[in-house]
């Protein structure tokens, strides 16, 4: 069903995309842009657990040339964030184009001739205003966003990212320019950067530059400028991938940029094994979330280490007090902490103890698929297949309501069949 939302800046039309990939494509939003004077589209993908984690907030990635790049980037984020927990969960916003010529015009910096017509000048500043004055306010109002954003562009989109950094550095917190077309109009963007890049921004920002096996992209001229001027507000890095071509470099460079950006989020297993105090892990994530201005459940590996430490140190009796304290400091981690505590109780104590812990917060997490499944699994361990079957059916209803991915539905359906009379 088409919905009409009137905002001060633009008209919006929303519908959910469905196809063979389930909810992979997320929502597509059509908007009448006042700034551009035309209808535009956004493609929005929410984290897998967005509906379950009602109070969590998420950094936002704005993807230039969204229709071309969206599926590939969505797949990377699914593995890197949702499943791998290498970075925090993020909201992905794909910025659709309006055909090649229009796209190039909006990606080309002002006063620089466009690729398709030397008599036509770029309108990148106009498109940047569309992003900052229309798109970002809408996304921030509609979704649980953190005050932390990243813009990603490849090739001509990468040139736009550099121009945004130069013209209005406070627009985003991080800029990812993948094989940017610095060469356009005799490296005109470098000359422009000399005049404006050193101006102090309101906030520190990061730039991630990358290049494949290409030559004559002009990127080293831009790097030399950064090296000479050392803008005070800018932290930047450059990666060269000589084994990747102009198209294939996109995914690998984005993956490495995000891993570097959110490096503090991931604590390796080797390092976790050296951390004896669970309080140290809690404090680590408090600092990380403060740094990036978001709230989420911490990765499961870190939660497992905290619970395991109590068992290894024979301090199981201290777990309830620790979980209560940690849950107050990191409320989005409460369910995961209790679920892990229940898992250890089921292994070292009894299935009844595991079930009791899970049931103690059942009402609070009745909308969380994993929690309902955990209760069902506990009943199955106790040999109560009838009740387990009931809970697996409940999990399926919630999964369908939340448009869970197909792998999740497969697991639940298999359990429903296994617990039939």
C-alpha positions as CSV (number, residue, x, y, z in Angstrom):
1,X,0.0,0.0,0.0
2,X,1.3,3.4,-0.9
3,X,1.7,5.8,2.0
4,X,2.0,9.6,1.7
5,X,4.1,11.5,4.2
6,X,4.3,15.3,4.1
7,X,7.4,16.8,5.5
8,X,8.5,20.5,5.4
9,X,11.1,19.7,2.8
10,X,9.6,17.1,0.5
11,X,6.9,14.6,-0.3
12,X,7.7,11.0,0.4
13,X,6.2,7.8,-0.9
14,X,7.1,4.5,0.7
15,X,6.7,0.9,-0.2
16,X,8.4,-2.3,0.8
17,X,10.2,-4.2,-1.9
18,X,9.7,-8.0,-1.9
19,X,11.3,-10.5,-4.2
20,X,13.1,-13.9,-4.1
21,X,15.6,-12.4,-1.7
22,X,12.9,-11.8,1.0
23,X,13.6,-8.5,2.9
24,X,17.1,-8.1,1.5
25,X,16.2,-5.1,-0.5
26,X,14.4,-3.4,2.4
27,X,12.2,-0.4,1.7
28,X,12.2,1.9,-1.4
29,X,11.2,5.4,-0.8
30,X,10.1,7.8,-3.5
31,X,10.5,11.5,-2.6
32,X,9.7,14.7,-4.4
33,X,12.9,16.8,-3.7
34,X,12.3,20.6,-3.4
35,X,16.1,21.2,-3.8
36,X,16.5,19.1,-7.0
37,X,13.1,19.9,-8.4
38,X,12.5,16.2,-9.3
39,X,11.4,12.9,-7.9
40,X,14.2,10.9,-6.3
41,X,14.4,7.4,-4.7
42,X,16.1,5.9,-1.7
43,X,16.7,2.3,-0.9
44,X,16.9,1.5,2.8
45,X,18.1,-1.6,4.5
46,X,17.7,-2.0,8.3
47,X,19.8,-4.4,10.4
48,X,18.5,-7.9,10.8
49,X,17.6,-7.3,14.5
50,X,16.1,-3.8,14.1
51,X,12.6,-4.9,15.1
52,X,13.8,-7.0,18.0
53,X,16.1,-4.4,19.6
54,X,13.5,-1.6,20.2
55,X,15.9,0.8,21.9
56,X,19.1,0.2,19.9
57,X,20.4,3.0,17.6
58,X,22.5,2.6,14.5
59,X,25.2,4.5,12.5
60,X,24.1,5.2,9.0
61,X,25.9,4.5,5.7
62,X,24.9,6.6,2.8
63,X,25.7,4.9,-0.5
64,X,26.1,6.9,-3.7
65,X,24.9,5.2,-6.9
66,X,22.7,3.1,-4.7
67,X,20.8,1.1,-7.3
68,X,24.1,-0.1,-8.9
69,X,25.9,-0.9,-5.7
70,X,23.2,-1.7,-3.2
71,X,22.9,-5.5,-3.4
72,X,26.7,-6.0,-3.2
73,X,27.1,-3.7,-0.2
74,X,24.1,-5.1,1.6
75,X,25.7,-8.6,1.3
76,X,28.9,-7.3,2.7
77,X,27.1,-5.7,5.7
78,X,25.1,-8.9,6.3
79,X,28.3,-10.9,6.8
80,X,30.4,-8.1,8.4
81,X,27.8,-6.8,10.8
82,X,24.7,-9.0,11.2
83,X,26.4,-12.3,11.2
84,X,30.1,-11.7,11.7
85,X,29.7,-8.9,14.3
86,X,33.0,-7.5,13.1
87,X,31.4,-4.1,13.0
88,X,28.3,-2.8,14.7
89,X,25.0,-3.1,13.0
90,X,24.3,-0.2,10.6
91,X,21.5,1.3,8.5
92,X,22.2,1.4,4.8
93,X,20.7,4.1,2.7
94,X,21.2,3.8,-1.1
95,X,20.9,7.0,-3.1
96,X,19.4,6.2,-6.4
97,X,20.4,7.9,-9.6
98,X,18.3,9.2,-12.5
99,X,20.3,7.8,-15.4
100,X,23.9,8.2,-16.4
101,X,24.0,11.8,-17.6
102,X,22.0,13.2,-14.6
103,X,24.2,11.1,-12.2
104,X,27.4,12.5,-13.7
105,X,26.2,16.0,-13.5
106,X,25.3,15.7,-9.8
107,X,28.6,13.9,-9.0
108,X,30.7,16.6,-10.7
109,X,31.9,19.5,-8.5
110,X,30.6,22.9,-9.4
111,X,32.6,24.9,-11.9
112,X,34.1,21.7,-13.3
113,X,33.0,20.5,-16.8
114,X,31.0,17.3,-16.8
115,X,32.3,14.2,-18.6
116,X,29.4,14.1,-21.1
117,X,29.5,17.8,-22.1
118,X,32.3,20.4,-21.6
119,X,29.7,23.2,-21.8
120,X,27.8,21.7,-18.8
121,X,29.1,22.4,-15.3
122,X,28.7,20.1,-12.4
123,X,26.0,20.4,-9.7
124,X,27.6,18.5,-6.8
125,X,26.9,21.2,-4.2
126,X,23.2,21.1,-5.1
127,X,23.1,17.3,-4.7
128,X,25.0,17.6,-1.4
129,X,22.3,20.0,-0.1
130,X,19.7,17.4,-1.1
131,X,21.5,14.8,1.0
132,X,22.1,17.0,4.0
133,X,18.9,19.1,4.0
134,X,16.4,16.5,2.9
135,X,17.6,13.0,3.0
136,X,19.5,13.0,6.4
137,X,16.6,14.8,8.3
138,X,14.1,12.3,7.0
139,X,16.3,9.2,7.8
140,X,17.0,10.6,11.3
141,X,13.3,11.3,11.9
142,X,12.0,8.0,10.6
143,X,14.6,5.5,12.0
144,X,16.6,5.0,15.2
145,X,19.8,6.6,13.9
146,X,23.0,7.4,15.8
147,X,24.7,10.7,15.4
148,X,27.4,9.0,13.3
149,X,27.2,8.8,9.5
150,X,29.4,7.6,6.6
151,X,29.2,8.4,2.9
152,X,30.5,6.0,0.4
153,X,31.2,6.7,-3.3
154,X,33.0,4.8,-6.1
155,X,34.6,6.3,-9.2
156,X,32.4,9.4,-10.0
157,X,30.7,8.9,-6.7
158,X,34.1,8.9,-5.1
159,X,34.8,12.3,-6.7
160,X,31.5,13.5,-5.2
161,X,32.6,12.2,-1.7
162,X,35.9,14.2,-2.0
163,X,34.0,17.3,-3.0
164,X,31.6,16.9,-0.1
165,X,34.6,16.7,2.3
166,X,36.1,19.9,0.8
167,X,32.9,21.9,0.6
168,X,31.1,20.9,3.8
169,X,33.2,18.6,5.9
170,X,30.7,18.5,8.8
171,X,28.1,16.8,6.5
172,X,29.3,13.3,7.5
173,X,31.7,11.8,10.1
174,X,33.4,9.5,7.6
175,X,34.2,9.7,3.9
176,X,34.9,6.6,1.8
177,X,36.2,7.5,-1.7
178,X,36.9,4.4,-3.7
179,X,38.9,4.9,-6.9
180,X,37.6,8.5,-7.1
181,X,37.8,10.2,-10.6
182,X,40.3,12.8,-9.5
183,X,41.5,13.1,-13.1
184,X,38.3,14.8,-14.3
185,X,39.0,18.2,-16.0
186,X,42.7,18.0,-15.5
187,X,42.6,17.2,-11.8
188,X,40.5,20.2,-11.1
189,X,39.4,18.9,-7.7
190,X,43.0,19.0,-6.4
191,X,43.2,22.7,-7.3
192,X,39.9,23.3,-5.5
193,X,41.1,21.4,-2.4
194,X,44.2,23.6,-2.1
195,X,41.9,26.5,-1.5
196,X,39.4,25.0,1.0
197,X,40.5,21.7,2.5
198,X,42.7,23.2,5.2
199,X,39.8,25.2,6.7
200,X,39.1,23.8,10.2
201,X,35.8,21.8,10.4
202,X,33.4,21.8,13.3
203,X,34.2,18.2,14.0
204,X,37.0,15.7,13.3
205,X,36.3,13.6,10.2
206,X,37.9,10.5,8.6
207,X,38.7,9.9,4.9
208,X,39.4,6.4,3.5
209,X,40.9,6.5,0.0
210,X,41.5,3.4,-2.1
211,X,42.7,2.5,-5.6
212,X,42.7,-0.7,-7.7
213,X,45.2,-1.5,-10.5
214,X,44.3,1.6,-12.4
215,X,46.7,4.3,-13.7
216,X,46.2,8.0,-14.4
217,X,43.3,8.3,-11.9
218,X,45.0,11.4,-10.4
219,X,44.6,10.1,-6.9
220,X,48.2,10.5,-6.0
221,X,48.0,14.2,-6.6
222,X,45.3,14.4,-4.1
223,X,47.3,12.3,-1.6
224,X,50.3,14.5,-2.1
225,X,48.1,17.5,-1.2
226,X,46.9,15.8,2.0
227,X,50.5,15.0,2.9
228,X,51.6,18.6,2.4
229,X,48.8,20.4,4.1
230,X,47.9,17.9,6.9
231,X,44.4,19.4,7.6
232,X,44.0,19.5,11.4
233,X,40.5,18.2,11.4
234,X,41.2,15.2,9.0
235,X,42.4,11.7,9.7
236,X,43.0,9.9,6.4
237,X,44.3,6.6,5.1
238,X,45.1,5.2,1.6
239,X,45.0,1.6,0.5
240,X,46.3,0.4,-2.9
241,X,44.9,-3.0,-4.2
242,X,47.1,-3.8,-7.3
243,X,45.3,-7.2,-7.7
244,X,41.9,-5.6,-8.1
245,X,40.4,-3.7,-11.0
246,X,38.3,-0.6,-11.0
247,X,35.1,-2.5,-10.4
248,X,36.3,-5.3,-8.1
249,X,38.1,-2.9,-5.8
250,X,34.8,-1.5,-4.4
251,X,33.8,-4.3,-2.1
252,X,37.2,-5.2,-0.7
253,X,38.1,-1.5,0.0
254,X,34.7,-0.8,1.6
255,X,35.1,-3.9,3.8
256,X,38.6,-2.8,4.9
257,X,37.5,0.8,5.5
258,X,34.6,-0.3,7.7
259,X,36.8,-2.7,9.7
260,X,39.3,0.1,10.3
261,X,36.7,2.6,11.2
262,X,35.0,0.3,13.7
263,X,38.2,-1.5,14.8
264,X,37.4,-1.0,18.5
265,X,34.1,-2.8,18.2
266,X,35.7,-6.2,17.6
267,X,37.8,-7.9,20.3
268,X,39.6,-10.9,18.9
269,X,39.3,-14.3,20.6
270,X,43.0,-14.3,21.4
271,X,42.7,-10.9,23.2
272,X,39.4,-11.9,24.9
273,X,41.2,-14.9,26.4
274,X,43.7,-12.5,28.1
275,X,40.9,-10.3,29.7
276,X,40.3,-11.6,33.2
277,X,37.9,-8.9,34.4
278,X,34.4,-8.8,32.9
279,X,34.1,-5.2,34.1
280,X,37.0,-4.3,31.7
281,X,34.9,-5.6,28.8
282,X,31.9,-3.6,29.9
283,X,34.0,-0.5,30.2
284,X,35.5,-1.1,26.8
285,X,32.1,-1.1,25.1
286,X,30.9,1.9,27.1
287,X,33.8,3.9,25.6
288,X,33.2,2.6,22.1
289,X,29.5,3.4,22.1
290,X,30.2,6.8,23.5
291,X,32.8,7.4,20.8
292,X,30.3,6.5,18.0
293,X,27.2,7.8,19.7
294,X,25.1,4.6,19.4
295,X,23.6,2.0,21.6
296,X,23.6,-1.7,20.7
297,X,24.0,-5.1,22.2
298,X,27.7,-6.0,22.4
299,X,29.0,-8.9,20.3
300,X,28.1,-12.4,21.5
301,X,31.8,-13.5,21.8
302,X,32.4,-10.8,24.3
303,X,29.3,-11.7,26.2
304,X,30.3,-15.3,26.3
305,X,33.7,-14.4,27.7
306,X,32.1,-12.4,30.5
307,X,29.9,-15.2,31.6
308,X,32.7,-17.8,31.1
309,X,35.0,-15.8,33.3
310,X,32.7,-16.1,36.2
311,X,32.5,-19.9,35.8
312,X,36.3,-20.2,35.4
313,X,36.9,-18.2,38.5
314,X,34.2,-20.1,40.5
315,X,32.2,-16.9,40.9
316,X,28.9,-18.1,39.5
317,X,27.2,-16.7,42.6
318,X,28.2,-13.2,41.5
319,X,26.6,-13.5,38.0
320,X,23.2,-12.1,38.9
321,X,24.7,-8.9,40.5
322,X,27.1,-8.5,37.6
323,X,24.4,-8.9,34.9
324,X,22.2,-6.5,36.8
325,X,24.9,-3.9,36.8
326,X,26.0,-4.5,33.2
327,X,22.4,-4.3,32.0
328,X,22.0,-0.9,33.6
329,X,25.1,0.3,31.9
330,X,24.5,-1.5,28.6
331,X,20.7,-2.0,28.5
332,X,20.6,-3.3,24.9
333,X,22.9,-6.2,26.0
334,X,20.6,-7.4,28.8
335,X,18.8,-10.1,26.9
336,X,22.0,-11.5,25.4
337,X,23.6,-11.5,28.9
338,X,20.7,-13.4,30.4
339,X,20.5,-15.8,27.4
340,X,24.2,-16.6,27.8
341,X,23.8,-17.0,31.5
342,X,20.9,-19.4,30.9
343,X,23.0,-21.4,28.4
344,X,25.8,-21.9,30.9
345,X,23.3,-22.8,33.6
346,X,21.8,-25.4,31.3
347,X,25.3,-26.9,30.8
348,X,26.6,-26.8,34.3
349,X,23.4,-27.0,36.4
350,X,20.2,-28.2,34.7
351,X,17.8,-27.6,31.9
352,X,15.3,-26.4,34.5
353,X,17.7,-23.7,35.7
354,X,18.2,-22.6,32.1
355,X,14.4,-22.4,31.4
356,X,13.8,-20.5,34.6
357,X,16.2,-17.8,33.6
358,X,14.8,-17.5,30.1
359,X,11.2,-17.4,31.4
360,X,12.1,-14.7,33.9
361,X,12.3,-12.1,31.1
362,X,9.9,-13.8,28.6
363,X,7.4,-10.9,28.7
364,X,10.1,-8.3,28.2
365,X,11.4,-10.1,25.1
366,X,8.3,-11.6,23.7
367,X,9.1,-9.9,20.4
368,X,12.6,-11.3,20.1
369,X,12.8,-14.4,17.8
370,X,16.0,-15.7,19.4
371,X,14.6,-15.5,22.9
372,X,11.4,-17.4,22.0
373,X,13.5,-20.0,20.2
374,X,15.7,-20.4,23.3
375,X,12.7,-21.1,25.5
376,X,11.4,-23.6,22.9
377,X,14.8,-25.3,22.9
378,X,14.8,-25.6,26.7
379,X,11.4,-27.3,26.7
380,X,12.7,-29.6,24.0
381,X,15.7,-30.5,26.3
382,X,13.2,-31.3,29.1
383,X,11.3,-33.7,26.8
384,X,8.2,-31.4,26.7
385,X,7.8,-31.4,22.9
386,X,4.2,-30.1,23.1
387,X,5.2,-26.9,24.8
388,X,8.4,-26.6,22.7
389,X,6.2,-27.0,19.5
390,X,4.0,-24.2,20.8
391,X,7.0,-21.8,21.3
392,X,8.5,-22.6,17.9
393,X,5.1,-21.7,16.4
394,X,5.2,-18.4,18.3
395,X,8.7,-17.8,17.0
396,X,7.5,-18.4,13.4
397,X,4.7,-15.9,13.8
398,X,7.1,-13.2,15.1
399,X,9.6,-14.1,12.4
400,X,7.0,-13.6,9.7
401,X,5.8,-10.3,11.2
402,X,9.4,-9.0,11.2
403,X,10.1,-10.4,7.7
404,X,13.0,-12.5,9.0
405,X,15.5,-13.9,6.5
406,X,14.8,-17.2,4.9
407,X,17.5,-19.1,6.9
408,X,15.8,-18.1,10.1
409,X,12.4,-19.4,8.8
410,X,14.0,-22.7,7.7
411,X,15.4,-23.3,11.2
412,X,12.1,-22.6,12.9
413,X,10.1,-24.7,10.4
414,X,12.4,-27.6,10.9
415,X,12.0,-27.4,14.7
416,X,8.2,-27.2,14.3
417,X,8.2,-30.4,12.3
418,X,10.6,-32.1,14.7
419,X,8.5,-31.4,17.8
420,X,5.2,-32.5,16.3
421,X,3.4,-35.4,18.2
